[in-house]
Amino acid sequence: MLKTIRSRQEHRAWQQKYDKNAPKAGDLAPDFELWDVHNERTVKLSDFRGEKPVALIFGSYT
């Protein structure tokens, strides 16, 4: 179960723990692999590096 951050102090502690692993502005995005829209083969982010722009969009669309 996810824990809700309830105070500024908890938020700072969370940031100090996890922000050091986050990519910085200008860093290459970490490589990852997903199935294509037809669920036939996997596609890696690095497959597109240097070829065409890639936009990553995260969110709930329900």
Beta strands, then each sheet from edge to edge (+ up, - down):
strand 1: 33-35
strand 2: 42-44
sheet 1: 1+ 2-
end
